[in-house]
Amino acid sequence: MTVDSRRVEAAADPRTVSRIGLVDDHAVVGLGVRALLADHPDLEFVAAEPTVADLLAGSADLDVVLLDLRLADGSSVWQNISRLRQTGAEVLAFTSGDDVDLVRAAARAGIAGMVRKSEDSEQLLEALRHVCRGEVVASTEWAAAVDSDPHAPGLSPRERQVLELYASGEKADRVARLLGVSRETVLDHIRRIRVKYAAVERPAHTKVELYMRAVEDGVLPGPG
């Protein structure tokens, strides 16, 4: 069976094909990724663009976007990841990995993982397929950068859940009903969340500030 016929067969069932985009301001990177994915009919390479704005202008229907964290247009990591995630796409950082601060910022913004540009083709393919299945690509290097982040508040899973609901605009009573706990328990979680953010010098005294911290840490998507 030829590559083209396998791609036609895979395309017959759209659930088996994941649409992949790339944001990188080096054209040769796009050529390499396009050539790699051409032999894998379950991964459809849609477009490569130098900026997130350019990619979204032509291709909003993407499953996964490979994103270089350092772009020449001066856009921020948080801004780029937020815009991509608002379309429903997952974001996989595609980077040299040398700037730990950028990796941490990307983790806070909600990336699904990180893969180095120096990795071999099989590792890139494996990472893409993991993300397409809704899994996190938690490499040792990425985990180490996140765990050593001095600005991470260290929220528990329940605290993140409370923050997501409360910071999105729900009142404490409503959060309590949704989680099946008392209002006092919710308020206690919120107090502890604020204490943890204050401890890493990212105060969240108001509900608006809690919303900002939730967006920064990838708990909530950013504004459109």
Secondary structure, 3 states (H helix, E strand, C coil): CCHHHHHHHHHCCHHHCEEEEEECCCHHHHHHHHHHHCCCCCEEEEEEECCHHHHHHHCCCCCEEEECCCCCCCCCHHHHHHHHHHCCCEEEEEECCCCHHHHHHHHHHCCCEEEECCCCHHHHHHHHHHHHCCCCECCHHHHHHHHCCCCCCCCCHHHHHHHHHHHCCCCHHHHHHHHCCCHHHHHHHHHHHHHHHHHCCCCCCCHHHHHHHHHHCCCCCCCC
